Amino acid sequence: MSQAPRHRPLSVGPIRAFEAVARHLSFRIAAEELFLTQSAISRQIQSLEDEIGAALFSRGTRHVALTADGAALLAAVAPALQRLDAGVRQLRSARGRRGINVSTFASFASLWLLPRIEAYQREHSQLDIRIDTGDRLVDLDDPETEVVIRYIDRSRVPENAVRLFGETVTPAASPRLVELAAAGQAPPLDAPADLARYTLVEEDDHRPAAQFLTWRHWLAQQGLAKLEPQRWLYLNYTYQQVQAALAGHGVVLARLPLVAESIARGELVELFGGTRRIVSPLAYWLLIGPASAERPEVKRFAEWIRQQARATCAAIADVTPA
């Protein structure tokens, strides 16, 4: 047999033929299993033996047996082929299921999307949903970009984007904090100036778009640009701010579309009777990747998002239809 280069990788086809012959100890049965002719199987085994430089089978008139080298190779390749076959089955199974990739930012996913998604999946039990959170821009031409929800101003909105709802911010606190203030066991919370005696929970975000979500912006709108609270509590994400307010750690400038249900359930209280809301020029937008726009499951999911958004519009009195 000719000696092949020592480090050249083995071809997969002959390995598959070898494993089948070794398992059955029959060229004929191996050929039937792999839908090949016996001569094709023989050629592949010969090619493999030439590559390795060793005989893998001893061939008699009526029998086939593994040589010592053949047994050693079988011990190496059989588990590898089993793992390969299992991996391929898993991939085929996954590809056979319907799925949707959703790209949005973490706070929207935590506060708005995830509380609603379980009901949708109950109605569509064969649909897998993957939610990718982050503020990075996505390429709409990427085939894996399917459903995208972003918080941006109109000047940056791609063509064919659908407005879900606008942004409104409003001071909110836990019911316990409001009750203590009403009972005189904590400073009053009757007017914006009273916030000087409270902790204000602030998102630690210095991007230009975030300026409309800051306490400084809100206080300036109330004529209180110089107000200093008792202390500040800075957090990275909106959902962390909401959690801090729910725990009674201070007053949050809440993004109303994301907490409307919490307010309706009495988990948060909108301060000052809702009279101190301010509206941001930014809004929440739905985008669909062009490669996925006609997929039935994507179209159904997008329509469900729009239905849910219409309910949010009603809850926050957003008059621009979704």
C-alpha positions as CSV (number, residue, x, y, z in Angstrom):
1,M,0.0,0.0,0.0
2,S,1.2,3.5,-0.8
3,Q,2.1,5.7,2.2
4,A,-0.1,8.8,2.5
5,P,1.2,12.0,4.1
6,R,1.0,11.5,7.9
7,H,-1.0,14.6,8.8
8,R,-3.5,14.7,5.9
9,P,-7.1,14.4,7.3
10,L,-9.1,11.3,6.3
11,S,-12.0,11.6,4.0
12,V,-15.4,11.2,5.6
13,G,-17.0,9.1,2.9
14,P,-14.5,6.1,3.3
15,I,-14.7,6.5,7.1
16,R,-18.5,6.0,6.8
17,A,-18.1,3.0,4.6
18,F,-15.4,1.5,6.9
19,E,-17.7,1.9,10.0
20,A,-20.6,0.2,8.2
21,V,-18.5,-2.8,7.0
22,A,-16.8,-3.1,10.5
23,R,-20.2,-3.1,12.2
24,H,-21.8,-5.7,10.0
25,L,-18.6,-7.5,9.0
26,S,-20.1,-7.6,5.5
27,F,-19.5,-5.6,2.4
28,R,-22.9,-6.5,1.0
29,I,-24.9,-5.4,4.0
30,A,-22.8,-2.2,4.3
31,A,-23.5,-1.5,0.7
32,E,-27.3,-1.9,1.2
33,E,-27.3,0.3,4.3
34,L,-25.4,3.1,2.5
35,F,-27.3,2.7,-0.8
36,L,-24.0,1.9,-2.7
37,T,-22.8,-1.0,-4.7
38,Q,-20.4,-3.5,-3.2
39,S,-17.7,-2.5,-5.6
40,A,-18.1,1.2,-4.5
41,I,-17.8,0.1,-0.9
42,S,-14.7,-1.9,-1.8
43,R,-13.1,1.1,-3.6
44,Q,-13.7,3.3,-0.6
45,I,-12.2,0.8,1.8
46,Q,-9.2,0.4,-0.5
47,S,-8.8,4.2,-0.6
48,L,-8.9,4.4,3.2
49,E,-6.3,1.6,3.6
50,D,-4.1,3.5,1.1
51,E,-4.5,6.7,3.1
52,I,-3.7,5.1,6.4
53,G,-1.0,2.7,5.0
54,A,-2.4,-0.4,6.8
55,A,-4.8,-3.2,6.1
56,L,-8.1,-2.8,8.0
57,F,-9.8,-6.0,7.1
58,S,-8.7,-9.6,6.5
59,R,-10.8,-10.9,3.7
60,G,-11.6,-14.6,3.3
61,T,-13.8,-16.5,0.9
62,R,-16.7,-16.4,3.2
63,H,-15.9,-14.0,5.9
64,V,-14.6,-10.5,6.7
65,A,-12.7,-9.8,9.9
66,L,-11.1,-6.7,11.4
67,T,-7.3,-6.5,11.7
68,A,-5.7,-5.1,14.8
69,D,-5.4,-1.7,13.0
70,G,-9.0,-1.9,11.9
71,A,-10.2,-2.6,15.4
72,A,-8.2,0.4,16.6
73,L,-9.6,2.7,14.0
74,L,-13.2,1.5,14.7
75,A,-12.7,2.3,18.4
76,A,-11.8,5.9,17.3
77,V,-14.4,6.5,14.6
78,A,-17.5,4.8,15.9
79,P,-18.1,7.3,18.8
80,A,-17.2,10.2,16.5
81,L,-19.8,9.2,13.9
82,Q,-22.4,8.7,16.6
83,R,-21.8,12.2,17.9
84,L,-21.9,13.5,14.3
85,D,-25.2,11.7,13.6
86,A,-26.7,13.0,16.8
87,G,-25.7,16.5,16.0
88,V,-27.2,16.3,12.5
89,R,-30.5,14.9,13.9
90,Q,-30.6,17.8,16.3
91,L,-30.0,20.4,13.6
92,R,-32.6,18.8,11.4
93,S,-35.1,18.8,14.2
94,A,-34.4,22.4,15.1
95,R,-34.6,23.5,11.4
96,G,-37.9,21.6,11.2
97,R,-39.5,23.7,13.9
98,R,-40.9,27.2,13.2
99,G,-39.1,30.0,15.0
100,I,-38.9,33.7,15.3
101,N,-35.9,35.9,16.2
102,V,-36.8,39.0,18.1
103,S,-34.3,41.8,18.6
104,T,-35.0,44.5,21.1
105,F,-33.5,46.3,24.1
106,A,-33.3,44.7,27.6
107,S,-35.8,46.9,29.4
108,F,-38.5,46.6,26.8
109,A,-38.1,42.9,26.8
110,S,-38.3,42.7,30.6
111,L,-41.1,45.1,31.2
112,W,-43.3,44.9,28.1
113,L,-42.6,41.9,26.0
114,L,-41.9,39.0,28.4
115,P,-45.0,39.6,30.5
116,R,-47.1,39.1,27.4
117,I,-45.2,36.5,25.5
118,E,-46.3,33.5,27.5
119,A,-49.9,33.9,26.4
120,Y,-48.9,34.1,22.8
121,Q,-46.8,30.9,23.1
122,R,-49.8,29.1,24.6
123,E,-51.7,29.8,21.5
124,H,-48.8,28.9,19.2
125,S,-47.2,26.0,21.1
126,Q,-45.1,24.8,18.1
127,L,-43.4,28.2,17.7
128,D,-40.0,28.9,19.2
129,I,-39.2,32.5,20.1
130,R,-35.6,33.7,20.5
131,I,-35.3,37.2,22.1
132,D,-31.9,39.0,21.6
133,T,-31.5,42.1,23.8
134,G,-29.1,44.9,23.1
135,D,-28.9,48.4,21.8
136,R,-26.7,47.6,18.9
137,L,-28.1,48.3,15.4
138,V,-29.0,45.3,13.4
139,D,-28.7,44.7,9.7
140,L,-32.2,44.4,8.3
141,D,-30.8,42.7,5.2
142,D,-29.4,39.9,7.4
143,P,-31.6,36.8,6.8
144,E,-31.7,36.1,10.6
145,T,-33.1,39.6,11.3
146,E,-36.8,39.0,11.6
147,V,-38.6,41.1,14.2
148,V,-36.9,44.3,15.6
149,I,-38.3,46.7,18.2
150,R,-36.4,49.9,18.8
151,Y,-36.7,53.2,20.7
152,I,-35.7,55.9,18.3
153,D,-36.7,59.3,16.9
154,R,-38.5,59.6,13.6
155,S,-35.5,60.9,11.7
156,R,-33.7,57.6,12.2
157,V,-36.6,55.3,11.4
158,P,-36.1,53.0,8.4
159,E,-38.6,52.8,5.7
160,N,-41.6,50.6,6.4
161,A,-41.2,50.8,10.2
162,V,-44.4,50.7,12.2
163,R,-44.9,53.1,15.1
164,L,-46.1,51.1,18.1
165,F,-46.5,53.9,20.7
166,G,-44.9,57.1,21.9
167,E,-42.9,57.8,25.0
168,T,-44.3,59.4,28.1
169,V,-42.5,59.8,31.4
170,T,-44.0,60.3,34.8
171,P,-43.0,60.2,38.4
172,A,-44.0,57.0,40.2
173,A,-43.3,55.3,43.5
174,S,-44.3,52.2,45.5
175,P,-47.8,52.2,47.2
176,R,-46.0,51.8,50.6
177,L,-44.0,55.0,50.1
178,V,-47.1,56.9,49.1
179,E,-49.0,55.5,52.1
180,L,-46.3,56.5,54.5
181,A,-46.3,60.0,53.1
182,A,-50.0,60.3,53.3
183,A,-49.9,59.1,57.0
184,G,-47.3,61.7,57.9
185,Q,-44.7,59.0,58.5
186,A,-42.6,60.2,55.6
187,P,-42.2,63.6,53.9
188,P,-45.2,64.7,51.8
189,L,-45.5,63.8,48.1
190,D,-48.1,66.3,47.1
191,A,-46.1,68.5,44.7
192,P,-43.0,68.2,42.5
193,A,-41.0,70.4,45.0
194,D,-41.5,67.7,47.6
195,L,-39.1,65.4,45.7
196,A,-36.3,67.4,47.3
197,R,-36.7,65.2,50.4
198,Y,-36.6,61.9,48.5
199,T,-34.2,59.6,46.7
200,L,-34.6,60.0,42.9
201,V,-33.8,56.8,40.9
202,E,-32.0,57.7,37.8
203,E,-30.9,55.8,34.7
204,D,-27.1,56.1,34.3
205,D,-27.2,56.7,30.5
206,H,-25.4,59.5,28.9
207,R,-26.5,59.0,25.3
208,P,-28.3,62.0,23.7
209,A,-31.6,60.1,23.3
210,A,-31.7,59.4,27.0
211,Q,-31.8,63.1,28.0
212,F,-35.6,63.1,27.7
213,L,-35.7,60.3,30.3
214,T,-33.7,62.2,33.0
215,W,-34.9,63.8,36.1
216,R,-33.0,67.0,35.2
217,H,-35.1,67.3,32.1
218,W,-38.3,66.6,33.9
219,L,-37.5,69.0,36.8
220,A,-36.6,71.8,34.3
221,Q,-40.0,71.3,32.7
222,Q,-41.6,71.8,36.2
223,G,-39.6,75.0,36.8
224,L,-37.4,73.2,39.3
225,A,-34.1,73.1,37.4
226,K,-32.1,73.7,40.6
227,L,-33.8,71.2,42.8
228,E,-31.5,68.7,44.5
229,P,-33.0,65.5,46.0
230,Q,-32.0,64.0,49.3
231,R,-29.8,61.5,47.3
232,W,-29.5,60.0,43.8
233,L,-29.6,56.3,43.0
234,Y,-28.0,55.6,39.6
235,L,-28.8,52.3,37.8
236,N,-27.9,51.1,34.3
237,Y,-31.2,50.0,33.0
238,T,-34.8,51.1,33.1
239,Y,-36.1,47.8,34.5
240,Q,-33.6,48.1,37.4
241,Q,-35.1,51.6,38.1
242,V,-38.6,50.1,38.2
243,Q,-37.4,47.3,40.5
244,A,-35.9,49.9,42.8
245,A,-39.1,51.8,42.9
246,L,-41.2,48.7,43.5
247,A,-38.9,47.9,46.5
248,G,-39.5,51.4,47.9
249,H,-36.0,52.7,47.5
250,G,-37.1,56.0,45.9
251,V,-39.1,57.7,43.3
252,V,-38.6,56.7,39.6
253,L,-39.2,58.8,36.5
254,A,-41.1,55.9,34.9
255,R,-41.5,55.3,31.2
256,L,-45.3,55.0,31.1
257,P,-45.7,52.6,28.2
258,L,-43.5,50.1,30.1
259,V,-45.2,50.4,33.5
260,A,-48.8,51.1,32.6
261,E,-49.8,47.6,33.7
262,S,-47.9,47.9,37.0
263,I,-49.8,51.1,37.7
264,A,-53.1,49.6,36.7
265,R,-52.4,46.7,39.1
266,G,-51.5,49.0,41.9
267,E,-47.9,47.9,42.1
268,L,-46.7,51.4,41.3
269,V,-48.5,54.7,42.0
270,E,-48.3,57.5,39.5
271,L,-47.6,60.7,41.5
272,F,-49.4,64.0,41.3
273,G,-52.5,62.5,39.8
274,G,-50.8,62.0,36.4
275,T,-50.8,65.7,35.8
276,R,-47.0,66.0,35.5
277,R,-46.5,63.7,32.5
278,I,-44.2,64.9,29.7
279,V,-43.9,63.4,26.3
280,S,-40.6,62.5,24.6
281,P,-40.0,63.1,20.8
282,L,-38.9,59.4,20.6
283,A,-41.2,56.5,20.1
284,Y,-41.2,52.7,19.9
285,W,-41.0,51.2,16.4
286,L,-41.5,47.8,14.9
287,L,-39.3,46.7,12.0
288,I,-39.5,43.5,10.0
289,G,-36.5,42.1,8.1
290,P,-37.3,42.0,4.3
291,A,-36.3,38.3,4.0
292,S,-38.8,37.3,6.7
293,A,-41.7,39.7,5.9
294,E,-43.8,37.1,4.1
295,R,-43.3,34.2,6.5
296,P,-46.7,33.5,8.0
297,E,-45.4,33.1,11.6
298,V,-43.6,36.4,11.4
299,K,-46.7,38.2,10.0
300,R,-48.9,36.7,12.7
301,F,-46.4,37.7,15.4
302,A,-46.0,41.2,14.1
303,E,-49.8,41.6,14.0
304,W,-50.0,40.4,17.6
305,I,-47.3,42.9,18.6
306,R,-49.4,45.7,17.0
307,Q,-52.5,44.5,18.8
308,Q,-50.8,44.6,22.1
309,A,-49.4,48.0,21.2
310,R,-52.9,49.4,20.6
311,A,-53.9,48.3,24.1
312,T,-50.8,50.2,25.5
313,C,-51.8,53.3,23.4
314,A,-55.2,53.2,25.0
315,A,-53.7,52.8,28.5
316,I,-51.3,55.8,28.2
317,A,-53.7,58.0,26.1
318,D,-51.3,57.9,23.1
319,V,-53.4,59.3,20.3
320,T,-51.2,58.3,17.4
321,P,-52.5,54.9,16.1
322,A,-50.1,51.9,16.1
